[in-house]
Amino acid sequence: MTERHIKTTVNAQGLKCPMPVIKLQQAMRQAQAGDFIAIETTDKGAPQDIEKWAKVNKHKIFSIEITDFGHLISVQHSGLMHP
């Protein structure tokens, strides 16, 4: 991943849908506009789930990387949050 100032890295390894998205949402609620949050996940469906969640909540997917454990996904907080 291009080096970004990652504010928080969420470890969602071993968690199944919908938990990776829920863990990411919890981290985003603590973040501010422009912050980058990374999430480590082993759930094969998580990249698609997180992309859909980010689109609905107006956040930007910065990168999705395949790793030895699954995926490392970096999301930038838009400053907007749905309750």
Residue, then its C-alpha position, 0 to 999 in steps of 0.5 A: m500500500t502507498e504509505r498513508h497516515i493510517k489512524t487506526t488498523v482494525n483487526a477483523q481476522g477470523l470474523k465473518c460477515p457482517m462483523p468486519v463491516i461493523k468493526l470498520q463502522q465503529a472505527m469510523r465513528q471515532a475518526q475524523a474527515g480525511d482519516f485513513i482506517a485500515i482493516e485486516t480481514t480473512d472473510k472472502g466477501a469482506p472486500q465487496d461488503i466494505e465497498k458497498w458500505a463505503k459507497v452508501n456512507k460516502h467514504k472512499i476505498f483507497s486500496i484493497e490488497i491481497t495479503d497472506f492472511g486475506h485482505l488489507i483494505s484502506v478506507q478514507h473517512s469522508g466526514l459524513m456518517h449515517p447513524 
